[in-house]
Amino acid sequence: MTVYLDHAATTPMLPEAIAAYTAALGVVGNPSSIHTPGQNAKRMLEEARERVAESLGCDPIEIVFTSGGTESVNLAVKGLWWARRESSPGLRRILVPRGEHHATIDTVEWLERYEGAVVEWLPLDANGRLSLESLAAALDDHDDIALLTLLWANNEVGTIQPVAEAVALAAARGVPVHADAISAYRHVPIDFASTGLAALSVSAHKIGGPLGIGALVLARRAAVVPLIHGGGQQRDVRSGTQDAPAAIAFGVAARHPAPSLVALRDRVIAGVLAAVPSAVLRGDPSDRLDNNAHFTFPGCEGDSLLFLLDAAGVAVSTGSACRAGIPEPSHVLLALGLTEGEARGALRITVGHTTTTDDVDAFLAALPEAVGRASRAGFADRQVRVGA
């Protein structure tokens, strides 16, 4: 049986969520219909919305269910930018820290290419944290800023960002802020009402819910231009028949107690550093997600390590699953100041609600041989390239 240590990519559905999902699939009724079956489906849907809202510290009306985290990010960033442009045509700049998830990067670059947006990239420090000084300078230097978007916590190296401070700086200049909390959700406390955020994105499959459903928390005061037009089922922000069974399973996962993962994470970190002394922990050493351990291994290719560990029955990742299979160094690690060579030897190990100490120990037992073989492969590859 495979030891699964890639919970940041997706975590197994909770048994309670599976049970609720399968039961809800047998309920007939469109939540928008006014007859009794439709209203029964709507009641179940709205109860799920209340559960998700409770887990995020927001009002149920502020929850807009989406097809997942990527759509939530797109709706927030594009929708806020378009709405700001409608009200003030001179606002076109988007502030974005380097090292964001590609859901954000590709969205802002699309706005830049097709809509005339100006994207300003903000630097990160060596631990992957946003420079507040650079953010403050950018806010002071420009009067055309439409919004700031940032990760709550980096999905690759796990560093938790100074969200409260960033929102305060932006709010003082009247700039709305969107946070991608997809990796942070249920791993750090989130109370949307107290954050001052205009919007926040989350996804169900990261917390033990089903794939294919996420949510955008959109503040009552915030305006967005919708991506999808039709029936206007959710505040005229998102149209389309709502997936009540998925929402119900999402609600069950959102209410489920979040496990304490710090001890398992720290067991991974200590074990890797003991087994492979040359390994370098990336991201903030303490102010990081409770499930994330990210390392670079000098002289190794991350893909080689991944395949060797997979052959040994251990599943980890080299970074975001959205970019898996693309042979290029992590843009996150490059944003931290690593060279391309240093950035190639990366592994992300993430624990979750099914992880045991035996799982961690099995990974640690398999790691030294994988590193040794990957190092030899990397050396041979370098010799071939030098000889060529």
C-alpha positions, -999 to 999 in steps of 0.1 A, spaced: 0 0 0 13 35 -9 23 58 19 5 90 9 22 123 19 8 147 -7 -21 161 12 -15 196 -1 -24 184 -36 -56 167 -23 -65 149 9 -87 118 11 -124 125 16 -136 121 51 -159 91 57 -186 114 70 -184 135 39 -186 105 17 -217 93 35 -234 127 33 -225 130 -4 -238 96 -14 -270 102 6 -276 136 -10 -271 122 -45 -304 103 -39 -323 135 -32 -342 148 -63 -348 185 -68 -333 216 -83 -326 241 -55 -340 268 -77 -374 251 -81 -403 263 -60 -420 229 -56 -415 207 -25 -386 186 -38 -368 217 -50 -373 235 -17 -361 204 1 -329 205 -19 -326 242 -13 -329 237 24 -301 212 24 -280 235 2 -284 264 25 -276 244 56 -244 234 39 -237 271 31 -242 279 68 -217 253 78 -190 265 54 -197 301 65 -193 291 101 -159 276 94 -147 308 78 -162 334 101 -185 350 75 -222 354 68 -238 326 47 -249 351 21 -211 358 16 -205 322 5 -205 318 -33 -201 281 -42 -178 275 -73 -164 246 -91 -132 248 -71 -103 269 -60 -92 280 -95 -126 293 -104 -128 311 -70 -95 328 -77 -105 338 -112 -139 351 -101 -123 372 -74 -94 386 -93 -111 392 -127 -144 402 -111 -129 427 -86 -107 442 -113 -135 446 -138 -158 461 -111 -131 486 -101 -125 495 -137 -163 501 -142 -164 525 -113 -130 542 -119 -116 535 -154 -82 548 -144 -77 519 -120 -58 492 -138 -29 481 -116 -28 447 -98 -3 442 -70 8 405 -68 36 390 -47 60 367 -65 56 330 -58 18 330 -60 -1 299 -72 -6 296 -110 -43 302 -106 -34 337 -97 -4 342 -119 -22 330 -151 -53 351 -142 -34 384 -138 -13 377 -169 -45 370 -189 -58 404 -177 -26 420 -186 -25 404 -221 -62 409 -230 -77 436 -208 -49 461 -204 -41 454 -167 -7 465 -153 7 438 -131 33 448 -104 52 419 -88 62 423 -52 93 407 -38 95 379 -12 122 374 14 144 343 16 117 325 36 90 333 11 73 361 30 59 392 13 80 423 19 56 448 36 80 476 29 78 469 -8 40 467 -6 38 500 12 61 516 -14 40 503 -42 8 516 -26 24 550 -21 39 552 -56 8 546 -77 -27 560 -77 -41 535 -103 -42 504 -81 -73 483 -86 -66 455 -61 -40 434 -42 -42 397 -44 -20 374 -22 -17 339 -8 -26 334 28 1 308 30 24 296 2 12 263 -12 47 251 -19 70 262 9 43 267 35 52 302 47 23 320 63 19 355 49 13 388 69 -23 390 57 -35 413 84 -7 438 79 -11 437 41 -48 443 43 -43 473 67 -18 489 44 -41 484 14 -72 496 33 -55 529 42 -53 536 5 -88 523 -3 -75 492 -22 -95 460 -19 -76 427 -11 -83 391 -22 -66 363 -4 -61 328 -18 -66 307 13 -69 274 -4 -37 259 12 -43 277 45 -80 267 50 -84 246 82 -47 248 89 -47 284 102 -75 303 120 -96 323 95 -122 348 106 -132 366 75 -153 392 92 -123 405 111 -98 405 82 -111 434 62 -107 413 30 -129 419 1 -127 383 -10 -112 349 -1 -109 317 -20 -111 281 -6 -116 246 -20 -133 215 -5 -109 188 -16 -81 203 5 -100 197 37 -116 162 32 -145 173 10 -151 163 -27 -133 175 -57 -151 199 -80 -165 224 -54 -150 254 -38 -161 287 -25 -155 324 -29 -162 344 3 -173 377 -11 -179 405 14 -213 421 13 -197 455 5 -176 441 -24 -187 442 -60 -175 418 -88 -184 414 -124 -194 377 -129 -175 353 -151 -206 331 -158 -239 346 -169 -273 329 -167 -298 325 -139 -280 346 -113 -285 319 -87 -259 332 -62 -262 370 -57 -260 375 -94 -223 368 -89 -223 332 -102 -250 316 -124 -257 279 -128 -276 251 -110 -259 246 -77 -244 213 -68 -263 206 -36 -247 171 -29 -212 184 -33 -220 215 -11 -235 192 16 -203 171 16 -183 203 17 -203 215 47 -197 182 66 -159 185 60 -159 222 70 -176 213 103 -153 183 110 -126 191 137 -93 199 121 -66 175 132 -34 186 149 -6 180 125 23 199 139 39 168 156 38 148 124 52 178 104 80 183 128 87 145 128 92 148 90 114 179 93 137 164 120 138 131 103 148 145 69 176 166 84 189 136 104 187 112 74 201 136 48 222 164 65 227 182 32 189 188 28 178 224 32 144 233 48 127 259 27 101 284 39 98 299 73 112 275 99 84 281 124 57 304 109 46 278 84 16 256 77 11 228 102 12 201 75 40 213 53 77 203 50 96 215 20 132 207 12 158 211 -15 184 183 -19 216 196 -35 228 176 -65 194 159 -70 166 165 -95 132 167 -77 115 146 -104 141 118 -99 135 118 -62 97 118 -67 99 88 -90 123 69 -68 102 74 -38 71 64 -57 88 32 -67 95 26 -30 58 31 -23 58 67 -10 39 95 -27 52 130 -23 54 160 -47 79 185 -61 55 213 -56 21 224 -69 1 195 -85 -12 221 -111 23 222 -126 32 186 -123 51 171 -152 64 205 -164 102 202 -164 111 237 -151 123 249 -117 98 261 -92 89 298 -97 83 299 -59 119 289 -51 133 313 -77 113 340 -60 131 331 -28 164 338 -45 175 302 -53 194 295 -85 178 272 -111 201 244 -101 191 248 -64 154 250 -72 154 218 -92 161 195 -62 129 201 -44 104 179 -25 72 189 -7 60 165 19 26 172 33 8 153 60 -30 150 66 -58 135 86 -49 99 75 -12 102 81 4 81 109 38 80 125 44 48 106 38 66 73 64 92 82 89 66 93 84 47 61 92 78 41 122 85 62 135 50 57 131 52 19 146 87 16 184 81 19 186 55 -8 164 77 -31 187 107 -25 218 86 -31 205 72 -64 191 106 -75 225 122 -67 244 97 -88 219 102 -116 222 139 -114 260 137 -114 260 114 -145 236 138 -163 259 168 -155 289 148 -168 270 141 -201 261 177 -205 296 189 -198 310 163 -222 286 174 -249 
